[in-house]
Amino acid sequence: MGGAINKDVYADHNGHRVYFCCGACKREFKKDPSTYLKKLEELGETPEPI
């Protein structure tokens, strides 16, 4: 987490779309979504509703 967002790399989770900088971050998200979602919340970011 921390690279520039690539809108072509994303995962849909609980009605929201989460974008990533690379496939590696997407794979890590899929292993433990709650860790990533907590980090986004701490940064004041909200995943895009789909």
N, CA, C and O atoms as a Maestro MAE file, in Angstrom:
{
 s_m_m2io_version
 :::
 2.0.0
}

f_m_ct {
 s_m_title
 :::
 protein
 m_atom[200] {
  # First column is atom index #
  i_m_mmod_type
  r_m_x_coord
  r_m_y_coord
  r_m_z_coord
  i_m_residue_number
  s_m_chain_name
  s_m_pdb_residue_name
  s_m_pdb_atom_name
  i_m_atomic_number
  :::
  1 25 0.854 -1.171 0.000 1 A "MET " " N  " 7
  2 3 0.000 0.000 0.000 1 A "MET " " CA " 6
  3 2 0.895 1.227 0.000 1 A "MET " " C  " 6
  4 15 1.886 1.298 0.726 1 A "MET " " O  " 8
  5 25 0.527 2.174 -0.818 2 A "GLY " " N  " 7
  6 3 1.306 3.393 -0.821 2 A "GLY " " CA " 6
  7 2 1.692 3.873 -2.205 2 A "GLY " " C  " 6
  8 15 2.080 5.030 -2.366 2 A "GLY " " O  " 8
  9 25 1.594 3.006 -3.219 3 A "GLY " " N  " 7
  10 3 1.903 3.414 -4.580 3 A "GLY " " CA " 6
  11 2 0.722 4.153 -5.191 3 A "GLY " " C  " 6
  12 15 -0.347 4.245 -4.587 3 A "GLY " " O  " 8
  13 25 0.923 4.676 -6.391 4 A "ALA " " N  " 7
  14 3 -0.158 5.354 -7.109 4 A "ALA " " CA " 6
  15 2 -1.239 4.336 -7.468 4 A "ALA " " C  " 6
  16 15 -0.937 3.213 -7.872 4 A "ALA " " O  " 8
  17 25 -2.482 4.733 -7.318 5 A "ILE " " N  " 7
  18 3 -3.609 3.851 -7.604 5 A "ILE " " CA " 6
  19 2 -3.712 3.583 -9.100 5 A "ILE " " C  " 6
  20 15 -3.582 4.488 -9.924 5 A "ILE " " O  " 8
  21 25 -3.947 2.326 -9.426 6 A "ASN " " N  " 7
  22 3 -4.169 1.894 -10.803 6 A "ASN " " CA " 6
  23 2 -5.626 1.447 -10.882 6 A "ASN " " C  " 6
  24 15 -5.977 0.406 -10.327 6 A "ASN " " O  " 8
  25 25 -6.484 2.217 -11.564 7 A "LYS " " N  " 7
  26 3 -7.921 1.920 -11.619 7 A "LYS " " CA " 6
  27 2 -8.225 0.586 -12.300 7 A "LYS " " C  " 6
  28 15 -9.359 0.111 -12.237 7 A "LYS " " O  " 8
  29 25 -7.234 -0.023 -12.950 8 A "ASP " " N  " 7
  30 3 -7.430 -1.330 -13.576 8 A "ASP " " CA " 6
  31 2 -7.235 -2.479 -12.589 8 A "ASP " " C  " 6
  32 15 -7.538 -3.629 -12.905 8 A "ASP " " O  " 8
  33 25 -6.730 -2.167 -11.396 9 A "VAL " " N  " 7
  34 3 -6.466 -3.201 -10.386 9 A "VAL " " CA " 6
  35 2 -7.381 -2.933 -9.194 9 A "VAL " " C  " 6
  36 15 -7.175 -1.981 -8.442 9 A "VAL " " O  " 8
  37 25 -8.388 -3.779 -9.032 10 A "TYR " " N  " 7
  38 3 -9.360 -3.559 -7.959 10 A "TYR " " CA " 6
  39 2 -9.958 -4.881 -7.507 10 A "TYR " " C  " 6
  40 15 -9.831 -5.911 -8.169 10 A "TYR " " O  " 8
  41 25 -10.613 -4.815 -6.353 11 A "ALA " " N  " 7
  42 3 -11.376 -5.953 -5.833 11 A "ALA " " CA " 6
  43 2 -12.703 -5.415 -5.320 11 A "ALA " " C  " 6
  44 15 -12.759 -4.340 -4.723 11 A "ALA " " O  " 8
  45 25 -13.765 -6.165 -5.553 12 A "ASP " " N  " 7
  46 3 -15.070 -5.816 -5.010 12 A "ASP " " CA " 6
  47 2 -15.255 -6.571 -3.700 12 A "ASP " " C  " 6
  48 15 -15.014 -7.775 -3.616 12 A "ASP " " O  " 8
  49 25 -15.688 -5.832 -2.679 13 A "HIS " " N  " 7
  50 3 -15.819 -6.418 -1.340 13 A "HIS " " CA " 6
  51 2 -17.015 -5.793 -0.637 13 A "HIS " " C  " 6
  52 15 -17.052 -4.580 -0.431 13 A "HIS " " O  " 8
  53 25 -17.987 -6.611 -0.269 14 A "ASN " " N  " 7
  54 3 -19.167 -6.151 0.480 14 A "ASN " " CA " 6
  55 2 -19.817 -4.915 -0.138 14 A "ASN " " C  " 6
  56 15 -20.137 -3.961 0.571 14 A "ASN " " O  " 8
  57 25 -20.011 -4.931 -1.451 15 A "GLY " " N  " 7
  58 3 -20.694 -3.832 -2.121 15 A "GLY " " CA " 6
  59 2 -19.842 -2.607 -2.381 15 A "GLY " " C  " 6
  60 15 -20.369 -1.554 -2.740 15 A "GLY " " O  " 8
  61 25 -18.544 -2.722 -2.209 16 A "HIS " " N  " 7
  62 3 -17.629 -1.608 -2.453 16 A "HIS " " CA " 6
  63 2 -16.488 -2.058 -3.355 16 A "HIS " " C  " 6
  64 15 -16.115 -3.231 -3.369 16 A "HIS " " O  " 8
  65 25 -15.949 -1.124 -4.097 17 A "ARG " " N  " 7
  66 3 -14.802 -1.397 -4.958 17 A "ARG " " CA " 6
  67 2 -13.574 -0.752 -4.323 17 A "ARG " " C  " 6
  68 15 -13.569 0.441 -4.018 17 A "ARG " " O  " 8
  69 25 -12.546 -1.552 -4.134 18 A "VAL " " N  " 7
  70 3 -11.292 -1.092 -3.548 18 A "VAL " " CA " 6
  71 2 -10.227 -1.155 -4.636 18 A "VAL " " C  " 6
  72 15 -10.012 -2.205 -5.243 18 A "VAL " " O  " 8
  73 25 -9.559 -0.028 -4.880 19 A "TYR " " N  " 7
  74 3 -8.524 0.051 -5.910 19 A "TYR " " CA " 6
  75 2 -7.143 -0.106 -5.284 19 A "TYR " " C  " 6
  76 15 -6.933 0.208 -4.113 19 A "TYR " " O  " 8
  77 25 -6.206 -0.601 -6.095 20 A "PHE " " N  " 7
  78 3 -4.853 -0.882 -5.620 20 A "PHE " " CA " 6
  79 2 -3.817 -0.326 -6.578 20 A "PHE " " C  " 6
  80 15 -4.134 0.050 -7.707 20 A "PHE " " O  " 8
  81 25 -2.586 -0.278 -6.119 21 A "CYS " " N  " 7
  82 3 -1.482 0.159 -6.975 21 A "CYS " " CA " 6
  83 2 -0.971 -0.989 -7.836 21 A "CYS " " C  " 6
  84 15 -0.442 -0.763 -8.924 21 A "CYS " " O  " 8
  85 25 -1.128 -2.228 -7.351 22 A "CYS " " N  " 7
  86 3 -0.577 -3.371 -8.086 22 A "CYS " " CA " 6
  87 2 -1.277 -4.661 -7.667 22 A "CYS " " C  " 6
  88 15 -2.008 -4.702 -6.677 22 A "CYS " " O  " 8
  89 25 -1.036 -5.694 -8.435 23 A "GLY " " N  " 7
  90 3 -1.623 -6.992 -8.147 23 A "GLY " " CA " 6
  91 2 -1.191 -7.571 -6.812 23 A "GLY " " C  " 6
  92 15 -1.957 -8.288 -6.168 23 A "GLY " " O  " 8
  93 25 0.028 -7.265 -6.393 24 A "ALA " " N  " 7
  94 3 0.512 -7.778 -5.107 24 A "ALA " " CA " 6
  95 2 -0.334 -7.238 -3.957 24 A "ALA " " C  " 6
  96 15 -0.668 -7.979 -3.032 24 A "ALA " " O  " 8
  97 25 -0.679 -5.962 -4.007 25 A "CYS " " N  " 7
  98 3 -1.516 -5.378 -2.950 25 A "CYS " " CA " 6
  99 2 -2.923 -5.977 -2.984 25 A "CYS " " C  " 6
  100 15 -3.529 -6.214 -1.939 25 A "CYS " " O  " 8
  101 25 -3.432 -6.218 -4.184 26 A "LYS " " N  " 7
  102 3 -4.749 -6.845 -4.313 26 A "LYS " " CA " 6
  103 2 -4.732 -8.239 -3.690 26 A "LYS " " C  " 6
  104 15 -5.674 -8.608 -2.989 26 A "LYS " " O  " 8
  105 25 -3.690 -9.011 -3.932 27 A "ARG " " N  " 7
  106 3 -3.583 -10.350 -3.351 27 A "ARG " " CA " 6
  107 2 -3.521 -10.283 -1.823 27 A "ARG " " C  " 6
  108 15 -4.139 -11.099 -1.140 27 A "ARG " " O  " 8
  109 25 -2.783 -9.319 -1.293 28 A "GLU " " N  " 7
  110 3 -2.699 -9.158 0.164 28 A "GLU " " CA " 6
  111 2 -4.059 -8.772 0.739 28 A "GLU " " C  " 6
  112 15 -4.445 -9.258 1.802 28 A "GLU " " O  " 8
  113 25 -4.783 -7.903 0.045 29 A "PHE " " N  " 7
  114 3 -6.122 -7.508 0.478 29 A "PHE " " CA " 6
  115 2 -7.028 -8.734 0.576 29 A "PHE " " C  " 6
  116 15 -7.752 -8.903 1.557 29 A "PHE " " O  " 8
  117 25 -6.982 -9.576 -0.433 30 A "LYS " " N  " 7
  118 3 -7.857 -10.751 -0.455 30 A "LYS " " CA " 6
  119 2 -7.541 -11.715 0.686 30 A "LYS " " C  " 6
  120 15 -8.425 -12.449 1.129 30 A "LYS " " O  " 8
  121 25 -6.308 -11.727 1.166 31 A "LYS " " N  " 7
  122 3 -5.932 -12.580 2.300 31 A "LYS " " CA " 6
  123 2 -6.555 -12.078 3.600 31 A "LYS " " C  " 6
  124 15 -6.955 -12.874 4.450 31 A "LYS " " O  " 8
  125 25 -6.638 -10.742 3.753 32 A "ASP " " N  " 7
  126 3 -7.127 -10.150 5.006 32 A "ASP " " CA " 6
  127 2 -7.726 -8.769 4.738 32 A "ASP " " C  " 6
  128 15 -7.091 -7.755 5.029 32 A "ASP " " O  " 8
  129 25 -8.945 -8.718 4.185 33 A "PRO " " N  " 7
  130 3 -9.552 -7.433 3.842 33 A "PRO " " CA " 6
  131 2 -9.669 -6.465 5.024 33 A "PRO " " C  " 6
  132 15 -9.522 -5.256 4.843 33 A "PRO " " O  " 8
  133 25 -9.929 -6.973 6.218 34 A "SER " " N  " 7
  134 3 -10.150 -6.080 7.357 34 A "SER " " CA " 6
  135 2 -8.933 -5.215 7.664 34 A "SER " " C  " 6
  136 15 -9.085 -4.066 8.080 34 A "SER " " O  " 8
  137 25 -7.738 -5.743 7.467 35 A "THR " " N  " 7
  138 3 -6.523 -4.964 7.707 35 A "THR " " CA " 6
  139 2 -6.453 -3.776 6.752 35 A "THR " " C  " 6
  140 15 -6.169 -2.655 7.172 35 A "THR " " O  " 8
  141 25 -6.710 -4.021 5.477 36 A "TYR " " N  " 7
  142 3 -6.677 -2.946 4.487 36 A "TYR " " CA " 6
  143 2 -7.788 -1.934 4.735 36 A "TYR " " C  " 6
  144 15 -7.555 -0.727 4.659 36 A "TYR " " O  " 8
  145 25 -8.997 -2.415 5.032 37 A "LEU " " N  " 7
  146 3 -10.119 -1.507 5.241 37 A "LEU " " CA " 6
  147 2 -9.884 -0.623 6.462 37 A "LEU " " C  " 6
  148 15 -10.263 0.549 6.460 37 A "LEU " " O  " 8
  149 25 -9.270 -1.167 7.492 38 A "LYS " " N  " 7
  150 3 -8.943 -0.369 8.678 38 A "LYS " " CA " 6
  151 2 -7.942 0.722 8.313 38 A "LYS " " C  " 6
  152 15 -8.077 1.865 8.748 38 A "LYS " " O  " 8
  153 25 -6.940 0.368 7.516 39 A "LYS " " N  " 7
  154 3 -5.929 1.333 7.085 39 A "LYS " " CA " 6
  155 2 -6.579 2.458 6.269 39 A "LYS " " C  " 6
  156 15 -6.264 3.631 6.463 39 A "LYS " " O  " 8
  157 25 -7.484 2.095 5.359 40 A "LEU " " N  " 7
  158 3 -8.194 3.109 4.574 40 A "LEU " " CA " 6
  159 2 -8.978 4.045 5.486 40 A "LEU " " C  " 6
  160 15 -8.960 5.262 5.300 40 A "LEU " " O  " 8
  161 25 -9.663 3.473 6.468 41 A "GLU " " N  " 7
  162 3 -10.440 4.278 7.409 41 A "GLU " " CA " 6
  163 2 -9.535 5.252 8.164 41 A "GLU " " C  " 6
  164 15 -9.886 6.419 8.338 41 A "GLU " " O  " 8
  165 25 -8.380 4.777 8.609 42 A "GLU " " N  " 7
  166 3 -7.433 5.635 9.323 42 A "GLU " " CA " 6
  167 2 -6.956 6.789 8.442 42 A "GLU " " C  " 6
  168 15 -6.665 7.878 8.939 42 A "GLU " " O  " 8
  169 25 -6.877 6.543 7.127 43 A "LEU " " N  " 7
  170 3 -6.443 7.577 6.181 43 A "LEU " " CA " 6
  171 2 -7.589 8.486 5.749 43 A "LEU " " C  " 6
  172 15 -7.386 9.423 4.976 43 A "LEU " " O  " 8
  173 25 -8.796 8.209 6.247 44 A "GLY " " N  " 7
  174 3 -9.953 9.013 5.876 44 A "GLY " " CA " 6
  175 2 -10.492 8.687 4.493 44 A "GLY " " C  " 6
  176 15 -11.201 9.495 3.893 44 A "GLY " " O  " 8
  177 25 -10.159 7.510 3.985 45 A "GLU " " N  " 7
  178 3 -10.611 7.075 2.658 45 A "GLU " " CA " 6
  179 2 -11.794 6.123 2.804 45 A "GLU " " C  " 6
  180 15 -11.898 5.384 3.783 45 A "GLU " " O  " 8
  181 25 -12.676 6.156 1.819 46 A "THR " " N  " 7
  182 3 -13.828 5.272 1.798 46 A "THR " " CA " 6
  183 2 -13.861 4.537 0.473 46 A "THR " " C  " 6
  184 15 -13.785 5.173 -0.578 46 A "THR " " O  " 8
  185 25 -13.973 3.208 0.491 47 A "PRO " " N  " 7
  186 3 -14.073 2.484 -0.774 47 A "PRO " " CA " 6
  187 2 -15.302 2.933 -1.563 47 A "PRO " " C  " 6
  188 15 -16.321 3.316 -0.988 47 A "PRO " " O  " 8
  189 25 -15.189 2.879 -2.873 48 A "GLU " " N  " 7
  190 3 -16.259 3.313 -3.771 48 A "GLU " " CA " 6
  191 2 -17.410 2.308 -3.754 48 A "GLU " " C  " 6
  192 15 -17.184 1.114 -3.948 48 A "GLU " " O  " 8
  193 25 -18.659 2.778 -3.523 49 A "PRO " " N  " 7
  194 3 -19.791 1.842 -3.587 49 A "PRO " " CA " 6
  195 2 -20.022 1.380 -5.026 49 A "PRO " " C  " 6
  196 15 -19.808 2.133 -5.976 49 A "PRO " " O  " 8
  197 25 -20.462 0.132 -5.169 50 A "ILE " " N  " 7
  198 3 -20.768 -0.372 -6.521 50 A "ILE " " CA " 6
  199 2 -22.226 -0.769 -6.614 50 A "ILE " " C  " 6
  200 15 -22.678 -1.216 -7.668 50 A "ILE " " O  " 8
  :::
 }
 m_bond[199] {
  # First column is bond index #
  i_m_from
  i_m_to
  i_m_order
  :::
  1 1 2 1
  2 2 3 1
  3 3 4 2
  4 3 5 1
  5 5 6 1
  6 6 7 1
  7 7 8 2
  8 7 9 1
  9 9 10 1
  10 10 11 1
  11 11 12 2
  12 11 13 1
  13 13 14 1
  14 14 15 1
  15 15 16 2
  16 15 17 1
  17 17 18 1
  18 18 19 1
  19 19 20 2
  20 19 21 1
  21 21 22 1
  22 22 23 1
  23 23 24 2
  24 23 25 1
  25 25 26 1
  26 26 27 1
  27 27 28 2
  28 27 29 1
  29 29 30 1
  30 30 31 1
  31 31 32 2
  32 31 33 1
  33 33 34 1
  34 34 35 1
  35 35 36 2
  36 35 37 1
  37 37 38 1
  38 38 39 1
  39 39 40 2
  40 39 41 1
  41 41 42 1
  42 42 43 1
  43 43 44 2
  44 43 45 1
  45 45 46 1
  46 46 47 1
  47 47 48 2
  48 47 49 1
  49 49 50 1
  50 50 51 1
  51 51 52 2
  52 51 53 1
  53 53 54 1
  54 54 55 1
  55 55 56 2
  56 55 57 1
  57 57 58 1
  58 58 59 1
  59 59 60 2
  60 59 61 1
  61 61 62 1
  62 62 63 1
  63 63 64 2
  64 63 65 1
  65 65 66 1
  66 66 67 1
  67 67 68 2
  68 67 69 1
  69 69 70 1
  70 70 71 1
  71 71 72 2
  72 71 73 1
  73 73 74 1
  74 74 75 1
  75 75 76 2
  76 75 77 1
  77 77 78 1
  78 78 79 1
  79 79 80 2
  80 79 81 1
  81 81 82 1
  82 82 83 1
  83 83 84 2
  84 83 85 1
  85 85 86 1
  86 86 87 1
  87 87 88 2
  88 87 89 1
  89 89 90 1
  90 90 91 1
  91 91 92 2
  92 91 93 1
  93 93 94 1
  94 94 95 1
  95 95 96 2
  96 95 97 1
  97 97 98 1
  98 98 99 1
  99 99 100 2
  100 99 101 1
  101 101 102 1
  102 102 103 1
  103 103 104 2
  104 103 105 1
  105 105 106 1
  106 106 107 1
  107 107 108 2
  108 107 109 1
  109 109 110 1
  110 110 111 1
  111 111 112 2
  112 111 113 1
  113 113 114 1
  114 114 115 1
  115 115 116 2
  116 115 117 1
  117 117 118 1
  118 118 119 1
  119 119 120 2
  120 119 121 1
  121 121 122 1
  122 122 123 1
  123 123 124 2
  124 123 125 1
  125 125 126 1
  126 126 127 1
  127 127 128 2
  128 127 129 1
  129 129 130 1
  130 130 131 1
  131 131 132 2
  132 131 133 1
  133 133 134 1
  134 134 135 1
  135 135 136 2
  136 135 137 1
  137 137 138 1
  138 138 139 1
  139 139 140 2
  140 139 141 1
  141 141 142 1
  142 142 143 1
  143 143 144 2
  144 143 145 1
  145 145 146 1
  146 146 147 1
  147 147 148 2
  148 147 149 1
  149 149 150 1
  150 150 151 1
  151 151 152 2
  152 151 153 1
  153 153 154 1
  154 154 155 1
  155 155 156 2
  156 155 157 1
  157 157 158 1
  158 158 159 1
  159 159 160 2
  160 159 161 1
  161 161 162 1
  162 162 163 1
  163 163 164 2
  164 163 165 1
  165 165 166 1
  166 166 167 1
  167 167 168 2
  168 167 169 1
  169 169 170 1
  170 170 171 1
  171 171 172 2
  172 171 173 1
  173 173 174 1
  174 174 175 1
  175 175 176 2
  176 175 177 1
  177 177 178 1
  178 178 179 1
  179 179 180 2
  180 179 181 1
  181 181 182 1
  182 182 183 1
  183 183 184 2
  184 183 185 1
  185 185 186 1
  186 186 187 1
  187 187 188 2
  188 187 189 1
  189 189 190 1
  190 190 191 1
  191 191 192 2
  192 191 193 1
  193 193 194 1
  194 194 195 1
  195 195 196 2
  196 195 197 1
  197 197 198 1
  198 198 199 1
  199 199 200 2
  :::
 }
}
